[in-house]
Amino acid sequence: MMNVLLVDDEPWVIEGLRTMVNWMDHGFQVCGEASNGPDAFRMIQELGPELVLTDINMPVINGLELIEQSNRVMARPPKFIILSGYDNFNYALTAMHQRVAEYLLKPIDEEEIEAVLVRLRRRIMEELETEQSQSRMHFLLVNNLVNRLLQGEDSAQLMHQTAHTLLLPEDALLRCILIEASGDTSDLRRQARKYFAETPERIFEDSAGRIGVILPDDKFPYCRVQELAAGLYNELKNESNGPVTVTVSNALQGIGSVRELYMQVLEVNKCKRCQERDGVHNYRDLRQHGNTGNHAREKFKQLLELVTAGQTDEIHSAVEDALASMTEGLPDLRHAMAHVADLELNLCRRIGEMNGEPDAFMKKVQDEYGNIGSFKTYSSLRKYVLELCLEAARVLAGLEEKNEHNTIFHVIQYVDREYRGRLQLQDLAKMFHMNSTYLGQLFKKETGKPFNDYLNEKRIEEAKRLLKRTQMKISEIALQVGYPNTDYFISKFKCKTGMLPSVYKQESKRPAY
């Protein structure tokens, strides 16, 4: 149905036009009425009617001036029918110069105006079809060129052809917006066109159905883009039941920057989608604090401590804090997943240390709640982390109770902590009120190694770590890991690794090829 605006300073004329003509039969509907030129001009811009019927003689702005302003300002002005009480050749001549569709004399004959409507509807439809066909062809051309740039093609010929098609200098300062919302992509293109109207259109569609617009910064400075993007977002949000995201890039120079502009808005789009945050978002607001990663690591460390301590009442808030630390700035969801994977590893290690079954624990959690690779949003990942921590706290509490009277478990834990000291099996037996021979048997049964072999392995592994990562002298390392005698340490190290500590230190510093 096409819209028609009625303009006349005589109310009875407006009333006659509204009631005399069966507009619906001819594919029209009256969208508004105005009694003077300024009101009519405002309504034409706001309502966008396909047809305007206007008197000539009106206060402030007459009908011919209204037509001239509309033709000058609007990219696609409506068709105009002049209604005049004067059979004046000069009026008719001016109307011809303004490309007026029809010039009708009052009083209006019903059959005459209906015949005019039939002709005009056919003409408008033909022009719309031609315009839509041209618009589709132009969109396909622009879309092909821009997507080739997005895929990394950067030949000089492609740059020149794209700049020529978009009617832009090759060194133009450009900005990009990206629009994602549910619904048909042709509707999204229409709405983007409404807010970022240009000739030619610089609209494209990416492989995921998101709509992008390339904007020259001289016509669309940052403040203007923000205003238009906010209007577009509000309209889309009112019409859509799903999420709506409009993202805005920085300004970069040259057609060759199109791919970088797109990568900026795509990064913001993906991050805000993961965080489930609708709205207008800007790449320039990306907050990349240097300590964001350290802050997140500290929060996840605190969460791990709460879980292992069995403080379940505080786990909920700790999970919220840990995930919130990952949404500072615009991190990729994969960064959060890396922290969660590290949390899983530490929980499994702790369960294993307490003689539990880490594999069974993770299988139960993943069977019930999924695995981290399947989550697409922070809210779904947050739920998983909470369930992971609560289940781990429950399992650890059960293991702690089970191991409470398991003396050998506590002996091994003590050795793991104090291996740097002067440990003797006889001293441990006295400490834990056991027979030393029996303790040695239990120790070997539990660890698979005699006490001294287990102790030496712990010390040698720590020595290897210090040799790789510190500048300590070999004598200092020997003392640090529990060997007061350096020669004895060297002998034990060579026996275990097949090389001297000095050689091991040199080997570890050689670059890998």
N, C-alpha and C positions, 0 to 999 in steps of 0.2 A: 504494500500500500504506500503510495507517494503522499508526501505532505504538501499542503498548500497554505499560504499565509494571505489573509485578506487585509488590505490597507486602504482606508478611506476616512476622511474627517466627518462624513455624514453617517450617523448611526443607522439610519434607515436603509442606506445602501449596503452596509455590512450585513444587516439583518436580511435584506432581500437576497443577497448573494448566498448566504448560508442556507436559506430555506428554499430558494427557487431551484437551485441546481442539485440534482441527485449525484453528489460527489462519489459516493461509494460505487455506483454503477460504472464509473469511468476510472476506477482504480485510485481515487484520491480521498484524502481525509483532511478536514480543516484542523491545522495544528495550532493556529493562533490568529489574533485580530489586533490591529493597531490603528490608531486614529491620527498619527502624525509620523513624519519622516524619521526623527531620532529613535522613537520606540520601535518603528519598523526595522531600522538598520540593526539595532541591538538584537531583536528577535531573529532576524535572518542569520546573524552570526551564531546565536545560541542554539537555534532549532534546526538550522540547515535545511530549509524546505526545498523541494525540487521545483516548486512553482510559486510565484507571487503575483497576485492581482492587485494593482495599485492605481489610485487616482493620480492625476497630475498636480492639481492645485491643492496643496496642503500647507499648514503653517510650518515655519522654521526651515524644513527641507522639503522641496516639492518632489513629486514622483520621479522626474527625470534626474534630479540630483541624487536621489536614493539609488537609482539604477547605476549611475556613474560611479558612486562610491563603492557599491557592491562589486561591480566589475573590476574596479581598480584594486580593492583590498583582498578579495577572496580568490583562492586558487581555483575553486569551482563554484561560481555564482549560480543562483537559480535561474530558471527561465522566467521572464517577466511578461505579463499581459497588462497593457495600459488601458485604463478605463477613463475616458475623457468626455466631458460635456461640450467640448469645443472641437469643431471640425477645422482645425488650424494646420495649415501646411507646414509651418515652421516647427510645430510640435511633432508632427509626423516625421519630418526630416531628422530632427534631433533623435527621435526614437529609433529611426533606422540606423543612425550612426552608433547608437548604444546597443545595437543588435537585439532590439526588443522583439520578442517572438510574435506578438499580435498587438494591434492597436484597435480597440473597440470603442464605439461611441455609445454614450448613454442616451436614452435608457437601454439597458441590456436586454437583448432578445434571448429567451431561454434556449431555443433551438440553435441559435448562432453560437452561444458560448459552449454548448455541449459538443457541437461540431469541432470547435477550437480545441476542446479538451481531448477529443479523440485523436486529433492530429498531433497535439503536443505530447500526449502520453506515448504515442508510437515513436516520436522523435527522441524523447527522453530515454526510452527503453533502448533504442538503437545506439544512442550515444553512450549510455551506461555499459552496454555490452561491449562496444568498441573500447571504451576506457578500461573495463575490467580485463579484456583480452590483452591489451597493451600492458596493463599493470602486471598481469600474470607473466607475460613474456619478459618484462623487465626484472621482475622478482627472480625468475629462473636464471637469468643471466647474472644478476648480482649475486645470487646464492651460490652459483657455480664458482664464480671468481673468488668470493670471500672464503668459501670452504676450501678452496685450493691453497689459499694463504694460511688458513688455520691448520692445514695438514703439513705445513712446513715448506711448501713450494715457494721459491723466492727469486725466480728469474726476472730480469729487467723487463722483459716483454710482458709478463704477467702484472708487474707493478704498474707499468704504463697503461695497460688495458684496463685495469681496475680503476686507476685514477681517472681515466677518460670516461669510463662508464658512470662513475659516481660524481662526475663533474667536480673533481677536487684537484688542487695542486698536489704533486707527488710529495711535497714537503709540508703538507698541511698539518696543523696541530689537531689531533683527533682524540676522541673519547669514545668509549663503548659502554652500552648498557645491555644487560641480559635479563630477560623476563621469563620466569617459570611459573606456570599455574595450570590447574586442571582445565580441561576443555579442549575444543578444537583449535588447532594451530592457526587456521585461517581467521578465527575470531581474535586470537591474540595479535596477529598481524594487523588486523583492522583497528584494534584498540591502540596498538603502538603507533600506527599511522595517524590516528586522531591526535595523539599528544605530541608526537615528534614529526609533524607534517613538514615535508620537504619536497622539492622537485630538483633532481629525481629522488625517489625513495632510496634509502640506504639500509634496507631491512634484509636480514638473512635468518635462516633457520639452521641450528646445529644438528648433529646426528641424534641427539636425545630429544628433539622436538622443542627445545628452548628457542625463544625468539630474541635475536640480537639486533641492535641498531648502531650504526657507525655515525657519530655526530662530529661535525666540524666545530672546534672550540670557539671560533669567532662568532658563530651564530648561536651556539648553545654553551655559554660559559657555565662554570660549575654551579653557581647559585640558581640559574635558570633550570639546569638539568635536575637539581634537587627538587625544585618546585613541581616540575612536570612529572618526575618519577613518583613523587608523593601522591599527586592526583591520579596517576595511572594505577598505583598500588591500591588506593582507596576504592576506585571503581571496580577493579578486578576482585578485591576482597568482598565487596558487596554482592557481586554476581557469582562468586565461587564458594563452594562448601569446603574446598580443600585448601592446602597451604599456598601462599603466594609470596614469591621472592623477586625483588627487583634489585639488581646489583649494579654498581657504577664504578668504572675504572678511573685511574688517574688519566691525565692528558699526556700523550706521547706524540712525537713528531714523525710524520711520514707514513705513507701507505705501508711501508715495510714493518711498521709497528703494530699492524692489525692483529697479528697472532699473539703478541705480548699483551695487548689490550684485552683480547679474549681470554687469555690464560689468567689474567688478573680477576676478571669478573667471574670466571668459572671457579677459581679457587675460593672466592668469597661465597659464591652460591653453594658449593658443596659443603663448606664448613658450617654455614648457617642452616642448611638443610639437616646436617647431622645433629646440630644443636636444637633443631625444630624451632627456629626463630624466624617467623615471618617478618616482612617489612622491607624497607629500603636500606641497603647496606653499601658502604663505600670502601673501596680498597685503601683509600688514603687513611681510613680509621684503623687499619690493621695495626694492632699493638703487639710488637715483637720484643717484649722485654727480655733482656739477656738472662735473667734469673728465672724465667718461667719454667724451664726444664728442672732446675734445682728445686724450685718450690713444689712442683708436682712430685718429684722423687721423695722429698721430705714428707709430704702428705701420705703417700703410699707406704712409706716406712712406718709412720705413726699408725696407720691402719693395720699393718702386719703385726705390730707390737700389741695392739688391742686384741686382735684375734688370738694370738698365741697366749695372751694373758687371760683369755676367756671373759673379757669385759664386754659381754654381748649388749648391754644397755647403751654402750657408746658407739657400737659399730655402725648403726644407721647414720648418725651425724658424721662419722668419720668417712663413710663412703660418699656422702654428699660433698664433703670438703675435698676429698681426693679427686672426684670427677669435676668439681667446680674449678679446681686448680688447672685442669686441662682445657677449660673453655675460655681462659684468659687469652685475648687476642683471637686469632683464627687458626688454631692448629687443625691438622688433618686428623680424622678419627683414628687413623692408623697409629698416630703417636700415643693416643690414649690406650689403644689395644696393646701396644708394646709394654706399657706400664702394667696393664692387667696381666699380660703373659708372665712378666717378671714376678708379680704377686702370686700367680698360680705356682710358679716354680718354687718360690720360697715356702709356700704353704705345703707343697708336696715334700720338699726337703725336710721340713719340720715334722711332718707326719711320719716320714721314713725314719728320722732320728729317734722317734718314739716307738719304733717297732710296729708302725702301722703299715697300711697298704696304699701308697699314693695312687697307683693305677686304678684301683677299685674306687677310690675317692673321686678322682677326676671323671671316671666313666659314669658314676652315679650323678654327679653334678651336670655333666654334658647331656646325659640322656634326659634329664628332667628339664633343664633350662637352656640347652643349646650350647654352642661353643662360640668363642669371641669372633671368629671369622664370619659368622652369620649375622652379626648385628650391624644395622645401618644407621642407627641414631644413638645419641648419647643417653636418651632415656631408657632404651632397651639394654644398652651396655651397663647402665647404672643398676638396673634391676638384676642383671646377671651377677655383677660384682657383689651386691648385697647378699644374694642367695649363696654365692661361693663362700663368702666370709662367714655367714651364719652356719653353714654346713661344716666348714673347716673348724670353727670354734666348737661345734658339737662333737666332732670326731676327736679333736685334740683333748677335750675334756674327758672323753671316754678312755682314751689311751693313757692319760695321766693317772686316772683312777686305777686302770689295769696295771700300770707300771709302779704304782706307789710302793708295793712290797717286793718289787723285782730288784733285788740288790745289785745284781750284775749290771743292770741297766744304768744304775746310778754310778757304779764303778767306771763304766765305759765313758759316761758323760764327764766324770771327774778327770779321767785321763785325757779326753779330748780338750778339756779346758786348761789343764795344768801340765801338759807334756813338756813344756819348756823348763820345768823345775826338776829337782833331783828325785825322780820317782823310782821306787823299788816295790816289787810285788809284796814283800814281807810287810812293808809300811802300810800298803793299801789294805792288806788283810787285817792288820791291827785296827786301822781306821774304821773298817766296816764290820769288825767283829767276826771274822771268818778265818778258817784254816787256810794258810797260804797255798798249800798244794791243791786243795779243793777249789780255791779261787782261781788258780791257774788253769785248772781243767774247765771250769765254767767259762772263763774268759776265752779260751781257745774254741770252745763249743759255740759261743755266741758270735765271735768275730771271725772264726776260721783261721786265726793266727795265734801263735804263742805271744805272751804278754810283751816280751822284749822286741820281737819282730814288729808287732803293732806299734809300739812306742817309737822304734827307730823309723818306721815308715812315716809316721806323723811328723817327726822332726826333719827328716830328709825332704818331705814335700814342702814344708815351710821354708827350709833352706833354699830349695830351688826357686821358690817365689821371691825370696829376698835377693838372690843372685841375679834374677832377671830384672827386678824393678828398683833396686837400690844401688847406691855406690858404697855400701858398707864393705869393710875389709873382711876377708875370709875368717880371720880370727874373731872378729866381732860377731859375724853370723853364727859361728860355731857356739859361742857363748850364748847368743840370743836364743838359739833353738834347744839349748840344754846340754851342750858338750863343752865342759870346761877345758878339756884337752883338745887343742886344734888338730894335732896329728891323728888322734882317735876319730875325730869328726871326718877328716879327709879320707881315712881308711874306710869308714862306714859309707861315706858318700860314693866313693869309687866302687865299693862292693855292690851298692844298690843300683847305681846308674851306669857303671862301666866307664866313667871318665872322672877326672879330677874336677874339683869345684871351679878352679881357674879356667879350665877348658870349657866347662859347661857355661860359665859366665860369658866367655868370648863367643861361643856358638850361639847363644841366645840373642846376642847383639848384632849378628850378621843379618842383613836384609834378606827377606824371602824372595825367591825368583819364581 
